């Protein structure tokens, strides 16, 4: 993403510094290099703390808690259809999204998609095909301190029995031309429309960045 496209270039710089530091710490055995990489990581923390007004220890917890070579996080989203409508869940802020979330280290893309649909929408589903693999930075507003790859998975609905929970207030099916207000940092109208396009086609070529 170029500086012209990125309204907050400082965040991109902080993310890159953090990644360089984490990767360096993962591989170097030289004590002096470790000291340098620790200082680079600290600079990235100071940048984020200064810009967000968060305490540095909070930034460290959110931003510098991982070890090993830094890679993007995976976010799976379930596209579940019933009678031409798509399943959405309403989150605590009142906005709606496709059921989904971070892929746990104990889960695969398939199992995580099915788990999130069950936990957030009370839907028992079977993940059937991957519709899109998208770089969040290229499609969703609000920059993140992490690289995120969003995977949209079409699922067959087996059954559903929703109960309000800690994450979601409601679950309902919506027509393509009657979507509720979306949590666009998680799913955009274009991404929902992509799911509808794929659902309407028996043979779909996965979209990816």
Secondary structure per residue as TSV (DSSP state, phi and psi in degrees):
chain	resnum	aa	ss	phi	psi
A	1	X	-	360.0	125.8
A	2	X	-	-76.1	163.1
A	3	X	T	-61.6	-33.6
A	4	X	T	-64.7	-35.0
A	5	X	T	-81.7	-22.6
A	6	X	-	-103.2	109.7
A	7	X	S	-73.3	-10.3
A	8	X	-	-130.6	71.9
A	9	X	H	-62.9	-25.6
A	10	X	H	-59.3	-34.3
A	11	X	H	-68.0	-40.4
A	12	X	H	-62.3	-39.9
A	13	X	H	-65.0	-43.3
A	14	X	H	-63.5	-41.1
A	15	X	H	-62.6	-43.4
A	16	X	H	-67.2	-40.5
A	17	X	H	-62.1	-44.2
A	18	X	H	-61.3	-43.3
A	19	X	H	-65.2	-43.4
A	20	X	H	-60.5	-42.4
A	21	X	H	-66.5	-45.6
A	22	X	H	-64.5	-42.0
A	23	X	H	-64.5	-41.4
A	24	X	H	-62.4	-44.1
A	25	X	H	-65.5	-27.8
A	26	X	H	-71.1	-27.7
A	27	X	H	-116.3	-25.5
A	28	X	-	-76.9	146.5
A	29	X	-	-114.7	-1.6
A	30	X	-	-83.7	125.9
A	31	X	H	-62.7	-36.9
A	32	X	H	-69.7	-38.7
A	33	X	H	-66.1	-38.8
A	34	X	H	-59.1	-41.2
A	35	X	H	-63.1	-40.3
A	36	X	H	-65.8	-43.5
A	37	X	H	-66.6	-35.7
A	38	X	H	-61.8	-38.9
A	39	X	H	-69.3	-37.3
A	40	X	H	-62.2	-43.0
A	41	X	H	-62.0	-41.9
A	42	X	H	-63.2	-37.3
A	43	X	H	-61.3	-41.6
A	44	X	H	-63.8	-37.2
A	45	X	H	-64.6	-44.4
A	46	X	H	-63.1	-38.1
A	47	X	H	-62.0	-48.8
A	48	X	H	-65.3	-41.6
A	49	X	H	-62.5	-42.3
A	50	X	H	-64.9	-41.2
A	51	X	H	-80.4	-31.2
A	52	X	H	-101.1	-12.2
A	53	X	-	68.7	14.1
A	54	X	-	-80.8	145.2
A	55	X	-	-59.9	147.6
A	56	X	H	-61.4	-35.5
A	57	X	H	-66.0	-32.0
A	58	X	H	-68.9	-40.7
A	59	X	H	-62.4	-41.6
A	60	X	H	-59.8	-44.0
A	61	X	H	-62.0	-39.1
A	62	X	H	-83.5	-30.5
A	63	X	H	-114.8	-26.0
A	64	X	S	-128.7	35.5
A	65	X	-	-95.3	-3.5
A	66	X	-	-102.6	158.8
A	67	X	-	-126.6	165.1
A	68	X	S	86.4	177.8
A	69	X	S	-62.9	129.9
A	70	X	-	-78.1	130.4
A	71	X	-	-132.5	163.0
A	72	X	-	-65.8	154.0
A	73	X	E	-83.3	151.8
A	74	X	E	-104.4	131.4
A	75	X	E	-122.6	113.9
A	76	X	E	-98.6	142.0
A	77	X	E	-129.5	130.8
A	78	X	E	-92.3	126.0
A	79	X	E	-103.8	103.8
A	80	X	E	-117.0	128.2
A	81	X	E	-117.9	148.1
A	82	X	E	-148.8	120.4
A	83	X	T	51.1	45.1
A	84	X	T	77.8	7.3
A	85	X	E	-116.8	156.4
A	86	X	E	-109.0	144.8
A	87	X	E	-81.2	126.7
A	88	X	E	-128.0	154.6
A	89	X	E	-120.2	143.2
A	90	X	E	-95.5	125.0
A	91	X	E	-90.5	178.0
A	92	X	T	-63.4	-22.6
A	93	X	T	-85.1	3.0
A	94	X	S	90.1	-9.9
A	95	X	-	-89.7	162.9
A	96	X	E	-114.1	153.1
A	97	X	E	-153.4	164.2
A	98	X	-	-67.8	141.6
A	99	X	S	-56.7	135.2
A	100	X	E	165.5	-178.2
A	101	X	E	166.4	-169.6
A	102	X	E	-58.5	143.8
A	103	X	-	-82.3	114.8
A	104	X	-	-64.9	153.2
A	105	X	T	-64.9	-19.7
A	106	X	T	-92.3	1.3
A	107	X	-	-116.4	154.3
A	108	X	-	-92.7	174.6
A	109	X	H	-59.0	-45.4
A	110	X	H	-62.5	-51.9
A	111	X	H	-68.7	-33.8
A	112	X	H	-68.7	-40.2
A	113	X	H	-60.6	-45.3
A	114	X	H	-66.2	-38.9
A	115	X	H	-64.5	-45.7
A	116	X	H	-65.1	-38.9
A	117	X	H	-62.7	-39.9
A	118	X	H	-67.4	-46.8
A	119	X	H	-71.3	-39.5
A	120	X	H	-91.6	-30.3
A	121	X	H	-120.2	-0.2
A	122	X	-	63.6	24.3
A	123	X	E	-105.0	125.7
A	124	X	E	-88.6	117.1
A	125	X	E	-132.8	163.8
A	126	X	E	-120.8	118.7
A	127	X	E	-68.6	128.5
A	128	X	E	-113.8	-43.6
A	129	X	E	-155.3	148.6
A	130	X	E	-85.6	123.9
A	131	X	E	-91.9	-37.4
A	132	X	E	-158.0	147.8
A	133	X	E	-127.4	105.0
A	134	X	E	-121.0	140.9
A	135	X	E	-78.6	115.9
A	136	X	H	-54.9	-36.1
A	137	X	H	-61.3	-26.1
A	138	X	H	-89.9	-10.7
A	139	X	H	-131.2	-26.2
A	140	X	S	-114.8	142.3
A	141	X	S	-72.0	174.6
A	142	X	S	65.8	107.4
A	143	X	-	-68.1	150.8
A	144	X	-	-117.4	152.2
A	145	X	S	-74.4	-5.9
A	146	X	S	-121.8	149.8
A	147	X	-	-72.8	133.9
A	148	X	E	-132.3	128.6
A	149	X	E	-106.6	122.3
A	150	X	E	-100.0	126.8
A	151	X	E	-116.1	118.1
A	152	X	E	-99.3	124.7
A	153	X	E	-124.3	123.1
A	154	X	E	-77.9	135.7
A	155	X	E	-127.7	146.9
A	156	X	E	-87.6	132.2
A	157	X	E	-83.6	126.8
A	158	X	E	-98.3	-47.7
A	159	X	E	-162.1	166.1
A	160	X	E	-150.7	135.7
A	161	X	-	-147.9	94.1
A	162	X	-	-84.6	139.3
A	163	X	-	-131.4	132.9
A	164	X	-	-54.1	143.9
A	165	X	-	-144.1	-171.3
A	166	X	S	-65.3	-25.6
A	167	X	S	-100.2	-34.0
A	168	X	E	-133.8	144.1
A	169	X	E	-95.8	-35.5
A	170	X	E	-146.3	161.8
A	171	X	E	-140.4	133.8
A	172	X	E	-156.6	165.2
A	173	X	E	-102.5	139.2
A	174	X	E	-129.9	143.7
A	175	X	-	-74.4	159.0
A	176	X	T	-58.5	-36.3
A	177	X	T	-99.9	16.3
A	178	X	-	-142.9	51.7
A	179	X	-	-80.0	145.2
A	180	X	-	-77.9	175.2
A	181	X	-	-59.9	125.9
A	182	X	B	-97.7	148.9
A	183	X	-	-80.9	87.6
A	184	X	T	-68.1	-15.5
A	185	X	T	-70.1	-17.2
A	186	X	T	-108.2	-40.6
A	187	X	-	-152.3	134.3
A	188	X	-	-102.7	163.2
A	189	X	H	-56.1	-38.4
A	190	X	H	-62.6	-37.6
A	191	X	H	-70.8	-37.9
A	192	X	H	-64.9	-41.6
A	193	X	H	-62.9	-38.4
A	194	X	H	-58.9	-40.6
A	195	X	H	-63.6	-40.3
A	196	X	H	-63.4	-43.4
A	197	X	H	-57.9	-45.5
A	198	X	H	-65.4	-41.7
A	199	X	H	-61.5	-31.7
A	200	X	T	-77.8	-5.9
A	201	X	-	-119.2	130.4
A	202	X	S	-66.5	-34.5
A	203	X	S	-119.4	119.9
A	204	X	-	-128.8	130.1
A	205	X	-	-90.5	122.1
A	206	X	-	-55.4	130.9
A	207	X	E	-87.3	133.0
A	208	X	E	-149.2	153.4
A	209	X	-	-89.0	360.0
